[in-house]
Amino acid sequence: MGINELFERITKVVERFAEEIAEQRLLEREQKTGRGPKVRSEKTEKGDGKKKEFYSDFPKSG
């Protein structure tokens, strides 16, 4: 393998990596703005199974 082939392969790997990063950032931006595909977590869809309890008779200090 010559030095030119080595640099060409390195360049291709770096370009592929940069494309993947750019695609990830685009997807994140779309999700934040609501313009892309919406992904919900399981907790959001199903609920977390726990109900919050509020105690109105809890003694207040002071």
C-alpha positions in Angstrom: 0.0 0.0 0.0 1.4 3.3 -1.0 1.2 6.5 0.9 -1.4 7.9 -1.4 -3.7 4.9 -0.9 -3.3 5.3 2.8 -4.3 9.0 2.8 -7.2 8.2 0.5 -8.5 5.6 2.9 -8.1 7.9 5.8 -9.9 10.6 4.0 -12.8 8.3 3.2 -13.2 7.2 6.8 -13.1 10.8 8.0 -15.7 11.9 5.4 -18.0 9.0 6.4 -17.6 9.9 10.1 -18.4 13.6 9.4 -21.5 12.6 7.4 -22.7 10.4 10.3 -22.2 13.2 12.8 -24.0 15.7 10.5 -26.9 13.3 10.1 -27.2 12.8 13.9 -27.2 16.5 14.5 -29.8 17.1 11.9 -32.1 14.4 13.5 -31.6 15.9 17.0 -32.4 19.4 15.6 -35.6 18.1 13.9 -36.7 16.4 17.2 -36.1 19.5 19.2 -38.1 21.7 16.8 -40.8 19.2 16.3 -40.4 19.2 12.5 -39.0 15.7 12.2 -40.1 12.3 13.3 -41.3 12.4 16.9 -39.9 9.8 19.2 -41.4 9.3 22.6 -39.9 7.5 25.5 -41.7 4.5 27.0 -42.4 6.5 30.2 -44.2 9.2 28.2 -46.4 6.7 26.3 -47.2 4.3 29.2 -46.7 6.6 32.1 -44.3 5.7 34.8 -46.8 3.7 36.9 -46.4 6.0 39.9 -48.9 8.5 41.0 -47.8 11.6 42.8 -49.4 12.0 46.1 -49.9 15.4 47.7 -50.3 15.7 51.4 -52.4 18.7 52.3 -52.5 17.8 56.0 -48.7 17.8 56.3 -47.7 20.0 59.3 -46.1 23.3 58.3 -43.0 24.4 60.1 -42.8 27.8 61.7 
